C-alpha cells in the first residue's frame, strides 16, 4: 500500500466566504475543495467536492468558526478524512504583506499581528483573512500555518517603479508605495513559462485578466513593474473597479457632488469598470451585447483594450523588448476574441497569432502565436491554490 504524499490545506478567507482546497504540492493534484458563501446571512451556501462526490446545501452559517467547522464535517462525511490525509501545513492567502514579507511566513503571534497592522492598506481583505487564520489555528493546532502574500512577488520592484512622486515624509509615515496584487498568480505563471520554455533569460509581460485584472513586467523571473498600486484599484479596467483614474476626480466628487469618502470608495471599487460602463461586470455578457450591436458594450471593450495596449507598450519599453506575452485567469484563459483584438493592436511588436491555436479550448499551457511571430504569445492557466501550497512546503523544507 503506497504511502499518502504530503498535502497542504489551502484556505482563502473572505469577508463573507471561506474557500478551501486540499492540494498535493509535488504533483499539483487537487484532492478536494469547497466553499462556504454568504456567511452571516440568513441563508448561506456550502459546497464540497471530492473525486466524483459533490454535495451542496443552503443553511445558516453564523460566522467563520461555523464555516470551518462545517468544512471539517464535510471532509469527515464526504472525504477525505483529514486525520488520514497527511496534512503537513495549512496555507493561507493574505493580500497585503506590506514591506514586511517578501515570501511565505510561518504564522505565529508576531506574524498575525503584522498582518493586522497592515489592514489599513487592505481593509477589505486582511481583516477577513485574519478571521480564517484565527479560526483555523484554533481548530487545526497540530500543523504549521503559513501565510502566502499577494504582494510578496513585487517586493523586488526597483525603487523607481515602487515609489510614488508624493511628499516623502507623508509617503513614509503612511506606507504609501506600489505594492501590487495577484502576485502569487504572476509568480506562478511567469515561472511556468520559464519551465516550459527551458530558458532563464526572458522578458515577459503577464496579463492576469479576470474580474480583477493586473499586468506585470517580469525580467528573468523577477518582477520589475506591475499595474496595481497601493491597493488593487490602480491599473487595468476591471469588472467593477475603475483602474487608472485622475486622483482629482475624488476632490471633484467631494466638492461638487457632495459625496463622502466611503461613497467614492464604493463607486470606484464596486460600481465602476465594466459594471459602471455597461451595468454588467461579466465579460461574457458584455461581449455578447457588443456582438449584437450594443454601442455601450463595444465602447467598454475598447476602453479595456486601450488600457491594455498602454500597459503592454510601456512595459515592453521599460524592459528593453518583449520575448513572451502571457495570458492567464478567467478572461485571459478563455476569451479568445479579446486575445485576438489585443494582439491585432500590438502588431508593431511583430506579434502574430495562430488563429486555430488561439480558439482552442484547453486547460493546459499552450503557445497561441504563429511560428513566425517575433514575440511568443502563451496562455498559461493560473493555479493560486497550488502556488500557495508549494510556497508553504518550500518554507517548511
BELSUL-V33814 format. One record per residue. N is the residue number from 1. RES is the residue in one letter. SS is DSSP state (A for helix, B for strand, O for the rest). BURIAL is b if it has 24 or more other ideal C-beta (glycine too) atoms within 12 Angstrom, else e. D_LAST is the distance of its C-alpha to the last C-alpha in whole Angstrom. Layout:
n->{N;N}
res->{RES;RES}
ss->{SS;SS}
burial->{BURIAL;BURIAL}
d_last->{D_LAST;D_LAST}
This chain:
n->{1;2;3;4;5;6;7;8;9;10;11;12;13;14;15;16;17;18;19;20;21;22;23;24;25;26;27;28;29;30;31;32;33;34;35;36;37;38;39;40;41;42;43;44;45;46;47;48;49;50;51;52;53;54;55;56;57;58;59;60;61;62;63;64;65;66;67;68;69;70;71;72;73;74;75;76;77;78;79;80;81;82;83;84;85;86;87;88;89;90;91;92;93;94;95;96;97;98;99;100;101;102;103;104;105;106;107;108;109;110;111;112;113;114;115;116;117;118;119;120;121;122;123;124;125;126;127;128;129;130;131;132;133;134;135;136;137;138;139;140;141;142;143;144;145;146;147;148;149;150;151;152;153;154;155;156;157;158;159;160;161;162;163;164;165;166;167;168;169;170;171;172;173;174;175;176;177;178;179;180;181;182;183;184;185;186;187;188;189;190;191;192;193;194;195;196;197;198;199;200;201;202;203;204;205;206;207;208;209;210;211;212;213;214;215;216;217;218;219;220;221;222;223;224;225;226;227;228;229;230;231;232;233;234;235;236;237;238;239;240;241;242;243;244;245;246;247;248;249;250;251;252;253;254;255;256;257;258;259;260;261;262;263;264;265;266;267;268;269;270;271;272;273;274;275;276;277;278;279;280;281;282;283;284;285;286;287;288;289;290;291;292;293;294;295;296;297;298;299;300;301;302;303;304;305;306;307;308;309;310;311;312;313;314;315;316;317;318;319;320;321;322;323;324;325;326;327;328;329;330;331;332;333;334;335;336;337;338;339;340;341;342;343;344;345;346;347;348;349;350;351;352;353;354;355;356;357;358;359;360;361;362;363;364;365;366;367;368;369;370;371;372;373;374;375;376;377;378;379;380;381;382;383;384;385;386;387;388;389;390;391;392;393;394;395;396;397}
res->{X;X;X;X;X;X;X;X;X;X;X;X;X;X;X;X;X;X;X;X;X;X;X;X;X;X;X;X;X;X;X;X;X;X;X;X;X;X;X;X;X;X;X;X;X;X;X;X;X;X;X;X;X;X;X;X;X;X;X;X;X;X;X;X;X;X;X;X;X;X;X;X;X;X;X;X;X;X;X;X;X;X;X;X;X;X;X;X;X;X;X;X;X;X;X;X;X;X;X;X;X;X;X;X;X;X;X;X;X;X;X;X;X;X;X;X;X;X;X;X;X;X;X;X;X;X;X;X;X;X;X;X;X;X;X;X;X;X;X;X;X;X;X;X;X;X;X;X;X;X;X;X;X;X;X;X;X;X;X;X;X;X;X;X;X;X;X;X;X;X;X;X;X;X;X;X;X;X;X;X;X;X;X;X;X;X;X;X;X;X;X;X;X;X;X;X;X;X;X;X;X;X;X;X;X;X;X;X;X;X;X;X;X;X;X;X;X;X;X;X;X;X;X;X;X;X;X;X;X;X;X;X;X;X;X;X;X;X;X;X;X;X;X;X;X;X;X;X;X;X;X;X;X;X;X;X;X;X;X;X;X;X;X;X;X;X;X;X;X;X;X;X;X;X;X;X;X;X;X;X;X;X;X;X;X;X;X;X;X;X;X;X;X;X;X;X;X;X;X;X;X;X;X;X;X;X;X;X;X;X;X;X;X;X;X;X;X;X;X;X;X;X;X;X;X;X;X;X;X;X;X;X;X;X;X;X;X;X;X;X;X;X;X;X;X;X;X;X;X;X;X;X;X;X;X;X;X;X;X;X;X;X;X;X;X;X;X;X;X;X;X;X;X;X;X;X;X;X;X;X;X;X;X;X;X;X;X;X;X;X;X;X;X;X;X;X;X}
ss->{O;O;O;O;O;O;B;B;B;B;B;B;B;O;O;O;O;B;B;B;B;B;B;B;O;O;O;O;B;B;B;B;B;B;B;B;B;O;O;O;O;O;O;B;B;B;B;B;B;B;O;O;B;B;B;B;B;B;B;O;O;O;O;A;A;A;A;A;A;A;A;A;A;A;A;A;A;A;O;O;O;A;A;A;O;O;B;B;B;B;B;B;B;B;O;O;O;O;O;O;O;O;O;O;B;B;O;O;A;A;A;A;A;A;A;A;A;A;A;A;A;O;O;O;O;A;A;A;A;A;A;A;A;A;A;A;A;A;A;O;O;O;O;B;B;B;B;B;B;O;O;A;A;A;A;A;O;O;A;A;A;A;O;O;O;O;O;A;A;A;A;A;A;O;O;O;O;O;O;O;O;O;A;A;A;A;A;A;A;A;A;A;A;A;A;A;A;O;O;O;O;O;B;B;B;B;B;B;B;O;O;O;B;B;B;B;B;B;B;O;O;B;B;B;B;B;O;O;O;O;O;O;O;O;O;O;O;O;O;O;O;O;O;O;O;O;O;A;A;A;A;A;A;A;A;A;A;O;O;O;A;A;A;A;A;A;A;A;A;A;O;O;A;A;A;A;A;A;O;O;O;O;A;A;A;A;A;A;A;A;A;O;O;O;A;A;A;A;A;A;A;A;A;A;A;A;A;A;A;A;A;A;A;A;A;A;A;A;A;O;O;O;O;B;B;B;B;B;A;A;A;A;A;A;O;A;A;A;A;A;A;A;A;A;A;O;A;A;A;O;O;O;B;O;A;A;A;A;A;O;O;O;O;O;O;B;B;O;B;O;O;O;O;O;O;B;B;B;B;O;O;O;O;A;A;A;A;A;A;A;A;A;A;A;A;A;O}
burial->{e;e;e;e;e;b;b;b;b;b;b;b;b;b;b;b;b;b;b;b;b;b;b;b;b;e;e;e;e;b;b;b;b;b;b;b;b;e;b;e;e;e;e;b;b;b;b;b;b;b;e;e;e;e;b;e;e;e;e;e;b;e;b;b;b;e;b;b;b;b;b;b;b;b;b;e;e;b;b;b;e;b;e;e;b;b;b;b;b;b;b;b;b;b;b;b;b;b;e;b;b;e;b;b;b;b;b;e;e;e;b;b;e;b;b;b;e;b;b;e;b;b;e;b;b;b;b;b;b;b;b;b;b;b;b;b;b;e;b;b;e;e;b;b;b;b;b;b;b;b;b;b;b;b;b;b;b;e;e;e;b;b;e;e;e;e;e;e;e;e;e;e;e;e;b;b;b;b;b;b;b;b;b;b;b;b;b;b;b;b;b;b;b;b;e;e;e;e;e;e;e;b;b;b;b;b;b;b;b;b;b;b;b;b;b;b;b;b;b;e;b;b;b;b;b;b;b;b;b;b;b;b;b;b;b;b;b;b;b;b;b;b;b;b;b;e;e;e;e;e;e;e;e;e;e;e;e;e;e;e;e;e;e;b;e;e;b;b;b;e;e;b;b;b;b;b;b;b;e;b;b;e;b;e;e;b;b;e;b;b;e;e;e;e;e;e;b;e;e;b;b;e;b;b;b;e;b;b;b;b;b;b;b;e;b;b;e;b;b;e;e;b;b;b;b;b;b;b;b;b;b;b;b;b;b;b;b;b;b;b;b;b;b;e;b;b;e;e;b;e;b;b;b;b;e;e;b;b;e;e;e;e;e;e;b;b;b;b;b;e;e;e;b;e;b;b;b;b;b;b;b;b;b;b;b;b;b;b;b;b;b;b;b;e;b;e;e}
d_last->{25;22;19;18;15;12;13;13;16;17;20;22;25;28;31;33;30;27;25;23;21;19;17;15;12;12;16;17;19;21;22;24;25;27;29;31;34;36;35;38;41;43;42;38;37;34;32;30;29;28;29;32;33;33;35;36;38;40;40;40;36;37;34;30;30;32;30;27;29;31;28;26;30;30;27;28;32;31;27;25;25;22;22;21;19;16;14;11;11;14;14;17;19;21;23;24;22;24;24;21;18;17;14;12;13;12;16;18;21;21;19;21;24;23;23;27;28;27;29;32;31;30;32;32;28;26;29;28;24;25;27;24;21;24;25;22;20;24;24;20;20;17;14;12;14;12;15;15;18;21;22;19;19;23;22;23;26;29;31;34;32;31;34;37;40;41;42;40;40;40;37;35;36;35;32;34;32;30;27;27;26;24;22;19;22;23;19;19;22;23;19;21;24;23;21;24;27;25;26;24;27;28;30;29;30;29;31;29;32;33;34;32;32;31;31;28;29;26;27;24;22;22;24;28;30;29;32;31;32;32;32;31;35;36;36;37;39;37;38;40;39;41;39;40;44;46;45;48;49;47;50;53;52;52;55;57;55;55;51;49;46;44;46;45;42;42;45;42;39;40;44;44;42;43;44;46;48;49;48;45;42;41;41;42;45;46;46;48;51;51;51;54;56;54;55;52;50;50;50;47;45;47;46;42;43;44;41;39;41;41;37;37;40;39;35;36;39;36;34;37;37;35;33;32;32;30;31;29;29;32;35;33;32;35;38;40;43;41;39;42;44;42;41;45;45;43;45;46;42;43;41;43;41;42;44;43;39;39;41;38;36;33;30;28;28;31;33;36;38;41;41;43;41;40;37;35;34;32;31;27;26;24;21;20;18;16;15;14;12;10;10;9;6;5;5;4;0}
